[in-house]
Amino acid sequence: MRRALLVGIFSGLAAVAGAVQLAGAGVVERIPITDSIRTGRDLPPGLVIELVSPDEYNRGTFTGSEGSWAGPVYQAKSDPAVGGPTKIDWRVSFDDSATSQPEVVVARHVRQPSWRRDQRGGISITRVVGKRVIGTILAEYTLLNPGGNDARFEAVLAFPLEQNLHAVVHLDLIEPGSDDYWVKQSISASTWHRGQALLALSRIRLRGNLAPKIVAARTVDRGRSVRGKVVDRFLAPVVGAPIALERKQGGGWVRVARAKTSDRGFYTLRPGRRGAYRVTVNMAGFKAESRALLAGRGRR
């Protein structure tokens, strides 16, 4: 899916002739997933959606969940004295409708359904914890344009956070509004807008751990160690999660060792005497546990 998006980006930027670099320092907008969104859901605190502008854009406005970026100057082809800065308006929202299909969410949030579809497809949203990329989430996007000489574009992208909850990113590229204008003295307005929209979509990130869902555990070194991995619902590692090794005792479980998962979600724990053990994780109140397994030294 990432390859398909990059093909679209390069197609959209073909006429730009290297004017925009795919890597660089754009404006980074950080939109926290607030308690009002997380309430009643398996979403830990600290999750942030990050939008990164194309490289040649600066922050215009910012009001928390929406804002704008101002970019290079555009000029009228007939009169270079007429023009102004290019502009991208952005907004982040959340959709809690009962669906597991991002494309359905995208269609629901399109503002200009009468515009023709320029492109649509899948894109991988990069997931980051600290400085490490831990995985991706598959999103769907659509790119719309009125057609003809009109250079305006609308882009909508949606990706799942949890069952029946999607994050939605909306971009409007409306200035300049027609191909009567150049951007950077040589690039048609519609070509510029298409390329910048695809570039901005490809840079969306989700930062932070999701809730632990699966705790894998196995014995190694003849039962002297218990090793495994903690992952979330997307099978990405849960980083730095507090874990405990518990031993079966009577009708309950007793903690015998503690640790934290690595930056890849792995852990190693050492049991005591031979017995039935399990590994549990409790991260910000979100819990998961492994199956019970026989581990430890000596005889049970």
Buried (B, 14 or more C-beta within 10 A) or exposed (E): EEEEBBEBBEBBBEBBEEBBEEEEEBBEBEBBBEEEBBEEBBBBEEBBBBBBBBBBBEBBEBEEBBBBBBBBBBBBEEEEEEBEBBBBBBBBBBBBEEBEEBBBBBBBBBEBEEBEEBBBBBBBBBBBBEEEEBBBBBBBBBBBBBEEEBBBBBBBBBBBBBEEBBBBBBBBBBBBBBBBBBBBEEBBBBBBBBBBBBBBBBBBBBBBBBBBBBBBBEBEEEBEBBBBBBBBBBEBBBBBBEBBBBBBEEEEBEEBBEBEBBEEBEBBBBBBEBBBBBBBBBBBEBEBBBEBBEBBEEEE
